[in-house]
Amino acid sequence: MVREHGPTRALLVVLAVAGQRHALNAASVDEVLPWLPVQPLALAPPAIVGVIDYRGTVVPVVDLCRLLAGRDTRRWLASRIAVVRIGPPERSRRVGLLAEGCTLMRPDLASAQPALHRPDAPYLGPVLQDEAGLLQTLDPERLLDVALIDALLGPSAEASQDRPEALPDGR
């Protein structure tokens, strides 16, 4: 957070999702990529549209429109994938968040209002207000469980460094 003259402000990555604005703290975002072809992943949960190769690492991609609005993200020139890290440092995993657009902003955090409590959507955070209207914050830590990603893709390279290599037949 940056303390400027007056209100407390934080840099946010604002993602366009089905006509709504959702914000992530910029400190949680490794990089924002242009839309890339996503390789489908068999038997993945519905919000996970597949995986991408991000700098040599297989990264699952969550379609935020599918998760939040029940429809697929439109593949526009402005579509972006925000790569975030989730999980504790010793087991962190990267996840891509697919959205229909992306900008940066520094809203006044004093405008934050609690969100509706949704047990089925713990990733929804406070609502902020700026001159363009309202935007909902998202907590990437609560979008996907690291254990789910490990189940889909196997343990992360960081988490498996201390374990001995398994033989091809699983022994």
Buried (B, 14 or more C-beta within 10 A) or exposed (E): EEEEEEEEBBBBBBBBBBEBBBBBBBEBBBEBBEBBEBEEBEEBEEBBBBBBEBEEBBBBBBBBBBBBBEEEBEEEEBBBBBBBBBBEEEBBBBBBBBBBBBBEBBBBBEBBEEEEEEEEBEBBBBBBBBEEEEBBBBBBBEBBEBEBBBEBBEBBEEBBEEEEEEEEEEE
